[in-house]
Every structure is written in structure tokens, then in C-alpha cells.
Amino acid sequence: MKLTIKLLLLLLCVYQGLIGLEKVFDQPAAQQLPTAYQGRYRPLASTAEAWAAANGLPRAGSFVEMAWRSHFTPTLYNVPDPLIALPLKRPAGQWVSLKTLLNHADNFTPFSDSAFSHLKNTYIQLNQAVAQNQPERILLLTSELSQQLTKQYQALSGQVIEPTLTDPLFYPTSGQLYVEWIYVHYPWNALTLVLYAFALISFLFSFTLQSGFLTRSGIALALIAFLLHTALLSMRIYILERAPVSNMHETVIYVPWIAMLLGGSLALFSKQTFILFASSLIAFVLLLLLRLTQPAVHLENVQAVLNSQYWLVIHVLMIVASYGAFILAGILGHALILQTLWQAKHSPMLGNLMVQSIYIGTALIIPGTILGGVWAAESWGRFWDWDPKESWAFISSCVYLAFIHAYRFHKIDQYGLACGSIIGLLAISFTWYGVNFILGTGLHSYGFGSGGELFYYLFVTLELLFVGIALYCQKSRILT
């Protein structure tokens, strides 16, 4: 009983610490609606609520009035007009503010003339109610206008905006917009992060206290976190109608999901909970980095260079999935080295799990790189051009192949392969982060960004020191 109480208190402290850490690193209160809302339809009530939430205002009471006030005097609140809810007939796919109704007599929307006239009259009445400060009438007319817009949009839902020869553009369906609203309005990333943190703490206590209850608790928490993680990715796929790997933000969500999937599968067959701890650690660290560096919700259309569902699935998904396998192998490699240095030997099962992770990662990155060349030949007219991303994918593949061959031909043991898994992890980290955020050149421009270089250099330095110390200790032990 005392142990349970202490554990609950510790979990509460960790949760409060995460919230405090987020407040320290998080950006100030958002001064604009999430990216997902730009140029997308949503009912006025939801819009007003989203605006109020984005600006730290209460969701009840006069939030509709506040939203309308910002609509009429947007500079007062330093936010863009939150009521961009009218689609244009020409050019198709663009949206304008409801204010446009005051400046145009003719129907400029794809709605019928009668529907447009009704919308305009309701909006004019709403303007008058706001000017006369009539809160009850404001709420009534807002609800009416929201219902009208919802009804008119349902006729457009899923229709083609702009026909093309390959991939026509469609208005999002009502289901997609509803799921998008759910995705934007709830802290899925933060909740998943907290569950992974609780799972890690349960595993740590179970390893220390040899408690079966804590082990089962850790497994359950990791499973719940993984299911929530899966829901997060599934919502992105449904909303955007593509694989969730078109930018750095999405890959930082997808890579830990792969690590969890692989770790859970290996744990199921090996009956070793440590690998589930390792994969949960990966998920926690990466999602925490995402939370601290990119707290805003990103729901972006796929860039033209990636606009192929076929190649996006069979090339990009494979390459990015290999990152998850290699990171898991690197974590297991660290554990194997530490265990060997501490106990003068390591668990054979731990070494086998590391080897399997390396094999799976290699089986993903090499075919993925070759298929990327085929896609490049189709899109850019050449199979290979030593683009930085291509070059570092090739370097990473060679690093792992070299260590795999050395291991298979008994030139190194599992301890040496563990050191190789860390060196390979450094190569993968540069392929994933370094090419995009440090080099920032090449045709693979969809993932470019900036920031964090100093922390990355520190990470590489510490990892090289760790490998150097590990090799020195192993050599000293052999000589003695």
C-alpha cells in the first residue's frame, strides 16, 4: 500500500514537472489560429471557440462576442480575421472573410444565389446586432449563420475544387473537418507523452523492486500510450489523405511509433520487457522534443516533390521506418555496453534483440534507398546524383553493412556490434536531422529547417566519447 501511494505521488510530480517544463519552453500564447484552420471551413461557433482557446480566453460566457469583436477590430487583438468561412467561386479553393459580404452585391461563392442572399442578409443583421450591443441577438444570429454555412458546405463536401490530370483537389468532407477539429482541440501529443512517461517510471520501479505488478502496469501504460499514438497518426492520415511522413514534424511522430511497434513485437516473442522500456524511452524523448520545439499543430498539404501516394508509401515510409529500428538498436547497444562494463558480461537475449533490430533497419533502408532512386529517375530524370540526402542514406547503409559483415564473419562480437550500432545511429541522425537542418541543400527540400545545431553537436560529441571509453575499457580488460 505504501509503495502504491509513493508511486502515485511520484507520477503526479512527474506530470507537474512536464507541465512546468512545457511552460518554460513553450511559445507564448498563440496569436493566430492553428495552421489547419487557414483557408478551411468550420462552423462559426467552433471558430469562435478556437479563437478564444488560442488566445487564452474562457470557452464559456462571451467568447462568441469576443470573436465577433476581433472580427470587427482585428488589430485590437493582433490576430487575423478568425471568420474566413466563405469559399470563392473563382479562383476555386480560396477562402475569404465574411466581411466580403458587405462589399459585394453579386454572388462570388459556389453557393446558389438564394443561399448567398440569405447568408448576406443574416450577416448584415448580425453586424447591426453587434453595433447595438445586443448579446442575445448576437448569439441567435451567430447560430443561424453557422447553420446556413454548414448546410451550404455539405453540398460542396467531397466535391472537386480544381480538376487536374493526376490528382484533383477536393473540398474536405464533413467527416474530415470534424476529425480535424478534434485533432486540433485536444492535446493528443501531450497526453501520449505523459502516458509514455508513466510507463517508463513503472518499468524503472519494476526493474529495481522486481515487482510483477509494476511490470504489468508498465506494459499496460505503454500499450495505452501506443494506441493513443496510433490514433494520432490515424487522424492525420484520414484528414490529409496521405502517409504521415511529408515533413520533419510528421516523421518525429512516425519514427517513435515504428520503434514502439518493433519493440512491442520483439517483446512479445522474446518475453523481455526491457525492449519495451527502450522503445517507450525513444517515444518519450522524441515526442518531448517535438512538444518543446514545435508546440503548434501542423496539418499541411503535401509538397509537390512528394505528391505521389504510391512512392510516398513504398519509399519514404520504408526509409523513415528504418530510423525507428536503428534508434532502437542504438538504445539496446548502449544497454549492452553498460551491462558488460558493469557485470563483465551481457545478456545473450539483449544482444540478439539488438542484432534483430539492426537487421530489420537494414532490410528497410537499402530497398528504400534503391526505390528512391527509381522515383528520382521518374520525377527528376536521373537515378542517382549524390544529392546530400541520397549520399547520407548510402553512407548509413554502408556503415551498417560493414558492421554486419564484420559480425557475421566473427571479426567482432556483439560488444563490437553494439559500438557499431551507436556509430550507425550517428550516421542515421545526420541523414535524418543533419541534412535537413545543418546542410539544408539538395532536392529533398521538403524537410528543411533550422535550430538545435549546438545540441546536436553536443549529442554527437558525447556519443563518440561513450564509444571511445567503451572500446578503451574493453581493450584494457582483454589485456589484463
N, C-alpha and C positions, 0 to 999 in steps of 0.2 A: 504494500500500500504506500509506504513512504517512497519507494523507488518510483512508483507511478506518479505521485504528486511532484517529486523532483523533476521528472521528465517533462511533465506538463508545464511546470514553471520555466524550464529551460527552453522549451518550444515557444512559449509566449515571449520570452526575452529575445529569441532569435527573430521572431516575427516583428517585434517592435524595432529591433536593430535594422532589419531590412527596410522597414518603412522609413526609419530615420536616415538610412544611407541613401534611399531614393530621393528624399527631400533635399539632401546635401548636393547630390549630383544632378538631380532633375533640373530641367529648364524651368524658368518662371512660368506662371500660369499662361496658358496658350492665349494668344491674342487673335487667333483666327480659327475657323472651323477646321476639322481634320481634312487632310488631302482628299480622302474618299468622298467628301461632300462637294468638292469643287466641280461644278458642271453636272451634278447628278440630282435627280428629282427626289423629293421627300415631302411628306405632308407638313403643313406649316406648324402644327403643334409639336411634332418631333423636331423640326428645325429650331423652334424657339427653345425647346428643352436642351438641344445640343449646344446652342449658343450660350445658354445660361450655364450649363455644366462646364463648357470650355473656358468661361470667364469666372469660375468660382462662385457663381450665384446659386441661390437655392432653387430646387426644381419645382417647388410648390409656390403658391401665392401669386405674385405678379410677374412671373417670368415671361409670360406672353406679352404683357405690357412693356417689359424691359426690351424684349426682342424687337417689338414694333418701334420703340423709341430709338433703338440703334439703327433700325431700318430708315427712319426719317432723318436722323442726325448721326450717321456712322462715324464722323470724325470725333464725336464726343467720347466714344468708347474705343477709338483707334482700332476698329475691326472692319473687314469688308462687309458688304451687304449680305446678311445671312439668309435672304429670301430670294435667291436666284433659283426660281422654280418654274420658269416658262421656257419651253423649247422653241427654237426658231424653225420656221419652215425652210428658210434659206439664209445662211448655209446650214444644212442639216447637221444635227449633233451638237450645236452650240446652244447655250442657255443664257437667259437674260433675267434681270431683276423684274419683280412685279411693278416697279416704278415705271417701266417702259409702257405699261398700260395707259399712263397719264399723257404720254407724248405721241401716241399713235392711234389714229381712229380706225385704220384698216387692220384686218386680221393678219398678223405676222406669224401666227403659230400654226402647227398642223391640225389644230382642233377645228371643229365646224364653226361657221360664222355665228350661229345661235349660242353655242357654248362659249365662244370668245366674248360675245356681247354680255352674257350673263356674268362671266368672270370679271369683266371690266367694271360693270355696274356694282358688283359686290365689293370690289376693291375700292372704288370711289367712295362708297358708303363707309367703308372701314377707315379710310383717310379722314372723313368727316368726324367719325366717332372718336378717333384719336385726337383730332384737333379740339374737340369739345370735351375731352377727358371723361368719356363715358365707359368705365371699365366693363360693365355687364354687356353693353352692346359690342364692345371690342371682342370679348370672348365669344359671343354669339356669332358675329360676322366672321371671326377667325375660323371657327369650327365649320361654318358654311363654306367658306372659301377653300378650306382644306379638303372638305368632301368633294367639292367640284373638281379640284385639281386631281384628286385621287381617282375619281370616276373617269376623267378625260385621259389620264395617263394609262389606265387599264386598257384602253383601246390601242395605245401605242406599244404596250408592254410586249417585248419579244419581237417587234417589227424591225425591218431593216432600216437603218438610218442612211447608210451610204453603200450602195451596191458596188462590188469590185469583182475582178476576175477570180480572185483566190479566196480572200477572207473578208466577206462583207461585215460591216459594223451593225450591231443590233442595239436597240434600246434594252436596258436591263429588264428582266422580268420582275414582277412584283415580289416573287419569292426571293430573288437575288437581293433586291433592295431591303427586304425585311431582314434577311440574314446579315446583310452589311450593317444595318442599324444595330443589330445585336452584337456584331463583332466590334463595332466602334465604341459602343456604350458600356461595355463591361471589361474589366481588366483581366482578360484571359491570360496574358503573358505573366502578370504579377501573381495570379493565383497558381498557375502552373509552377512558377519559380518557388513559391512558398511551399508547395507540396513536395517538390524535389528536395528542398532544404530539410523538411521534416523527415523525409525518407533517409537522407544522409545521416541525420542525428540518430535516428533509430538504429541504423546499421552500425554506427560507431559505438553506441552503447551496447549493442548485442555482441560485437567483437570483444569488447572489454569485459562485460559481465557474463558472457556465454549464456545469454537469455534467449530461449526459444520464442517467448512472447514478443520480445523486441525484434527478433529476426522476422517473424511473421508480420509484425506491424510495419517494418521497413519495406517488405515485399508488397504489402497491400498499398502503402502510400505511394511507392514507386509505380505500381500498376495504375492507381487512380491518376497520378500525375501524367503518365504516358497516355492514358485515354483522353485526358483533357488536352494534352499536347496534340494528339491525333485529331481531336475535334477542331482545334485551332487551325491546323493545316487544311482540314477538310472544308472548313468555311471559306478559306482563301481560294481553294480550288473551285468551289461552287460559285463564289462571287465573280472571280476573274476568268473562269473557264479555261484554265491553263495550269501547267505544273508550277508549283511554288518555288521556282529557282531562277527567277529572271533578274534578281538584283542581290546585293550583299545582305540587305535586311532579311530577305526570304531565306537565303542559304544559311544564315545564322539560326533560323528556326528549324530548317530541314536537317542540317547536319547532326544536331543533338538527337533529333527524332530517330535518325538512322542508327546512331550509337546506342540508343535505348532499345531499338528493335533487335539489333545484333546482340547486344549484351543480354537481353531477356531470352533470346533464342539459345545462346550458348549456356546461360544459367539453367535453362530448362533441361538441356541434355546433359550438362556436367554436374548438376546439383550443387554448384558452387555459387553462394550468394555474393562473394566478393566482386565478381564481374558485374553484378547488378549494381553494387555500390559504385564501381568505377564508371559505369555508363551514366548513373544518376549524377555523379560528380561532374561529368562532361556537360550534361544537360543543364545543371545548375550554373556552372561557370559561364557557359556561352549565353544562356538566357539572361543572366545577370549583366553581362557585358552589353547585350542588346538593350536591356532596360536602362542602363546608365548612359549609354551613348546615343541611342535613338528611341527616346520615350514615346514619340509621336507614332500614330498608326499610319502605315504606308500601304495603300492599295492603288498600285499604279498599273496602267496598261503596259503590255509587253512592248519592248523596244523593237524597232523594225528588224534589227540584226538577229533577233531571236524569234521572229514571228513565223514559227513553224512548229505546230503541235507535235509532229512526228519526230523531228530531230531534237526538240526540246526534251522530249521524254527519253529517247534512247541514247542521246549523247550527254546532255547536261545533267540529267538525273543520275546517270551512271558515274560521271566524274565527281559530282558533289557527294554522292553516296560513299565513294571511296574515301573521302575526307573523314567521314564518321568512323569508318573501320580503322583507318590509320591512327586517328586520335585515340581510339580505344586501345589499339595495340601499343601506342606510346605510353599511356597510363599504366597498362599492365607491365610494360617494360620497366618503368620506374619502380613499380611494386616489387618486381622480381629482383632488381639490383639491390634495393633496400633490404629485402628479406635475406638475400645472400650475404650482404655485408654484416647484417645483424646476427644471423644464425649460422653463418658459414655454409648454408645450403638453401635451396629454394624448393618450393612445392612443384613436383613434376606437372601437376594439373595446371598450375599457373602458367608455366612455360608453354604447355600445349595450347592453352587458350590464347596466349599471345601469338603463337605461330599461326593458329587458325585465323585470327583477326588480320594478320599480315597477308595471308593467302587470299582471303576474301577481298581485301582492299586492292591487292594487285590484280585479281581477276576482274575487278571493276574498272580500274584506271587505264589499263592497257587497251582493252577493247573500246572503252570510251574515248580514248585519245585517237585511235585509228578511225572510229566513226566520226569524230570531229573533223578529221582530215577529209573524209568523204563529203561531209556537209560543207566544208570550206571550198572544195572543188565545185560543188553545186552552186554555192552562193557567190563566191569570190573568184572562181575560175582557176584556183590552184589548190593542190592537196596540202602543201606544206610550204611555209615561208619564214620559218623561225621567228614568228611573232612571239613576244615575251611570254604570253600565256601558254602557247604551244611549246616553247622551249623549256619552260619550267615544269610543265607536265611530263615532258620527255626526261628531264633531269630527275624528277621524283621517281619516275618508273625505273630508271637505271639504278638509282640508289637502292631501291627495294629489291630489284632483281639481283644486284651484286651481293647483297647480304643473304638473300635466299639461297643463291648458288653456293656461297661460302658455307652456309649452314648445312645444306644438303650434301655437300662433298666433305663434310666434317673438318673444315678449316677453322670453324668457330663453333662454340657450343651455344646453349640457349642464353647464357650470360652475354656472350658477344652479340647474339642476335638482339638481345634487349637493348644494348647500346646502339645497335643499328636501327632499332625501331625509333629511338629518340632522334638520331640524325635524320632519319627519313621524315619524322614529324616536323623537323625544322624545314626540310625541303617542301613539304606539303603546306606548311604555314606560309611560306613565301609564295608558293603557287596560288594560294587562296587569298591571302591578305597583301603580301608584298607587291605582287604585280599590279594589283588594283590601287593600293593606297600609297606605295612608295615610288614605283616606276611610273605608273599612270600613263603608259603609252601602249600603242598597239591597236589592233582592230577589235579586241574584246573590251570595248569601252563601256559596256552596259553596267559593269560593276565598279567603275572608278569612284574614288572618294579621297578624303584626306583626314588626317588626325590619327593620333596614337602611335606615331613613329617611335618616340622615345621609349614608350612602354614595350614596344615590340623589340627594340634593340636590347633592352634590359632582359626581356624574356630569352632571347637568343643567347645572350652572354651567360646567363645563369644555367641554361641547359648545356651549353658547351663545357662550362665548369663542372657541372654534375657528371657529364660523361667522362671528362678528363680525370676527375677524382675516382670515379668507379673503375676506370681502366688501371689507374695507378695502384689502387688498393688490391685489385685482382692480381696484378703483376707482382706486387710485394708479397702477397700470400703465396703465390706459386714459388717464388724464390726462397721463401722461408720453409 
